[in-house]
């Protein structure tokens, strides 16, 4: 089947594959006098460590068939992305559907892309360029274009790992302030957004009754008067974010 995977984030060559890794942006925030900012030094360390680790994964993995294993080693493709983007915006007090969010998205992902490429160039000097380098777009004769990995970043959904980590999925808005997760065996688990819980308790409008009403309202909070308007702006669920803002964030 010539297609992308169901989420469409990683178009590939025939028989190619991509190992994915995601940086938790909620963990890349530092605070000074309770004011949040991006910890750029921590982000650089994390990106460069992840790039080396993921490059090594190409060697450690065994392909399901020989053609896949050969293609992966020819291209040495990695897919470094993010999760916890909506969490970062909430911590910064930035609404998801805003120009400020788009600007921060561009700045953060540009930095991740640049630092991953820097590390890929270091790895190329240390271990050599990817084997199908000759004739590729990187085959320019310039030293700065010699890289170890044909591509380095991607935007993936991170469904399971975001739940394990307890943060928002990929670059998506939250899917509900509360939501049920159906698991194997017929059981269900109720999840409550930790950012909302923290703010609600800090500002004094948390109650079990409110959480029950939100649960009955499919995770939406817009109609509840006890929730301040500035808080409501930070917690739109995915279906409430206009389509154009989903696209703008993804493009950024």
C-alpha positions in Angstrom: 0.0 0.0 0.0 1.5 3.3 -1.0 0.4 5.7 1.6 1.4 7.3 4.9 0.5 5.8 8.2 -3.0 6.6 9.5 -1.8 9.9 11.1 0.1 11.0 8.0 3.0 12.6 9.9 5.8 10.7 8.1 5.8 10.1 4.3 8.6 7.6 3.6 10.5 6.0 0.7 9.6 2.5 -0.3 10.6 0.1 2.5 11.7 2.9 4.7 10.8 3.3 8.4 11.3 5.9 11.0 12.0 5.6 14.7 10.2 8.3 16.6 11.1 10.2 19.8 9.3 13.0 21.5 10.5 15.8 23.8 8.2 16.6 26.7 7.9 20.4 26.4 6.2 20.6 29.8 9.5 19.5 31.3 11.5 22.2 29.3 10.0 25.1 31.3 12.0 27.0 34.0 10.6 29.4 36.6 12.1 32.6 38.1 9.9 34.2 40.7 7.1 31.9 39.5 7.4 33.3 36.0 7.8 30.6 33.3 10.2 30.7 30.4 11.7 28.2 28.0 14.8 26.5 29.3 16.8 26.7 26.1 20.0 25.1 27.6 18.0 22.1 28.8 16.2 21.9 25.4 19.6 21.9 23.5 21.0 19.1 25.8 17.9 17.1 25.4 17.7 17.4 21.6 21.3 16.5 21.1 21.2 13.5 23.5 18.0 12.3 21.8 19.5 12.7 18.3 22.5 10.5 19.1 20.3 8.0 20.9 17.9 7.8 18.0 20.7 7.5 15.5 21.9 4.5 17.5 18.4 3.0 17.5 18.8 2.5 13.7 21.7 0.1 14.3 20.0 -1.6 17.3 16.7 -2.3 15.5 16.1 -5.3 13.4 13.7 -4.7 10.4 10.7 -6.9 9.9 12.1 -7.8 6.4 15.5 -7.4 4.8 14.5 -4.5 2.5 13.3 -2.4 5.4 16.5 -3.0 7.4 18.7 -2.1 4.4 16.7 1.1 3.6 16.7 2.3 7.2 20.5 1.9 7.4 20.9 3.7 4.1 18.9 6.7 5.2 19.4 6.7 9.0 16.2 8.7 9.3 15.0 9.7 12.7 11.8 11.5 13.8 12.3 13.8 16.8 9.2 15.6 17.8 7.4 16.9 20.8 4.5 16.3 23.2 3.1 18.5 26.0 2.7 21.5 23.6 -0.7 22.4 25.0 0.7 22.1 28.5 3.5 24.6 27.7 0.9 27.1 26.4 -1.2 26.7 29.5 1.8 27.2 31.8 2.7 30.4 29.8 -0.9 31.6 29.9 -1.1 31.6 26.1 -4.4 30.6 24.4 -3.9 27.8 21.8 -5.7 29.7 19.0 -3.6 32.8 19.0 -0.7 34.5 17.1 1.4 34.3 20.3 1.0 30.5 20.3 2.1 30.3 16.6 5.1 32.5 17.2 6.2 30.4 20.2 5.7 27.2 18.1 7.9 28.5 15.3 10.6 29.5 17.8 10.6 26.3 19.7 10.5 23.9 16.7 13.1 26.0 14.8 15.4 25.6 17.7 14.8 21.8 18.0 15.4 21.5 14.2 18.6 23.5 14.2 20.1 21.7 17.3 19.2 18.3 15.9 20.9 19.1 12.6 24.0 20.4 14.5 24.2 17.1 16.3 23.7 15.2 13.0 26.6 17.1 11.5 28.8 16.2 14.6 27.8 12.5 14.2 28.6 12.7 10.4 32.2 13.8 11.3 32.4 11.1 14.0 30.8 8.2 12.2 30.2 9.2 8.6 27.3 10.5 6.6 24.3 8.3 5.8 25.2 5.8 3.1 22.8 7.1 0.4 24.3 10.6 0.8 25.7 10.7 -2.8 23.3 12.4 -5.1 21.0 13.5 -2.3 20.0 17.1 -1.5 22.8 17.3 1.0 25.5 16.4 -1.6 26.5 20.0 -2.2 30.2 19.9 -1.5 29.7 22.1 1.6 30.9 20.8 4.9 27.8 22.1 6.7 25.6 19.9 4.6 27.3 16.7 5.6 24.8 15.0 8.0 24.3 11.6 9.5 20.5 11.4 9.1 18.5 12.1 6.0 15.7 13.7 8.1 15.6 14.5 11.8 12.3 15.9 12.9 8.6 15.0 12.7 5.3 15.9 14.3 3.7 12.7 15.6 0.5 12.1 17.6 2.2 10.5 20.6 -1.1 9.0 21.8 0.2 6.3 24.2 3.3 8.0 25.4 1.5 11.2 26.2 -0.8 9.3 28.5 2.1 7.5 30.2 3.9 10.9 30.7 0.7 12.6 31.8 0.8 15.5 29.3 -1.1 16.6 26.2 -0.7 14.7 23.0 1.8 15.9 20.4 1.0 19.5 19.3 -2.8 19.0 19.9 -5.0 21.0 22.2 -6.3 19.0 25.1 -9.2 16.7 24.2 -11.1 17.4 27.4 -10.5 18.8 30.9 -11.8 15.4 31.9 -12.1 12.3 29.7 -12.5 8.6 29.9 -9.9 6.2 28.6 -11.2 2.7 27.6 -8.7 0.0 28.3 -8.5 -3.7 27.5 -10.7 -5.9 29.6 -13.6 -3.5 29.5 -12.4 -1.1 32.3 -12.3 2.7 32.0 -10.0 5.3 33.6 -11.1 8.9 34.3 -8.4 11.4 33.5 -8.4 15.0 34.8 -6.1 17.6 33.3 -3.4 18.3 35.9 -3.0 21.9 34.8 -6.7 22.7 35.3 -6.7 21.0 38.7 -3.6 23.0 39.8 -5.1 26.3 38.7 -8.6 25.6 40.1 -7.2 24.7 43.5 -4.8 27.6 43.5 -7.6 30.1 42.6 -10.2 28.5 44.8 -12.9 27.2 42.5 -12.1 23.5 42.6 -14.8 21.2 43.8 -15.8 17.6 43.2 -19.2 18.9 42.1 -17.6 21.0 39.4 -15.6 18.1 38.2 -18.7 16.0 38.0 -20.4 18.7 35.9 -17.5 18.9 33.6 -17.4 15.1 33.2 -21.1 15.2 32.3 -20.4 18.0 29.8 -17.9 15.8 27.8 -14.9 17.7 29.2 -15.9 21.2 28.2 -15.9 24.1 30.7 -17.2 27.0 28.6 -20.7 27.2 30.2 -19.7 27.0 33.9 -20.0 30.5 35.5 -17.8 29.5 38.5 -14.8 29.2 36.2 -13.1 32.6 35.4 -13.1 33.7 31.8 -9.3 34.0 31.6 -9.0 30.3 32.7 -11.6 29.3 30.1 -9.5 30.8 27.3 -6.6 28.5 28.3 -8.6 25.3 28.1 -10.4 25.0 24.8 -10.8 21.3 23.8 -9.7 20.2 20.4 -13.2 20.3 18.8 -13.6 24.0 19.9 -10.4 25.2 18.3 -11.2 26.6 14.8 -9.8 24.5 11.9 -7.5 27.3 10.7 -5.7 27.4 14.1 -5.1 23.7 14.0 -3.5 24.2 10.6 -1.5 27.3 11.7 0.0 25.5 14.7 0.8 22.4 12.6 2.5 24.6 9.9 4.5 26.5 12.6 
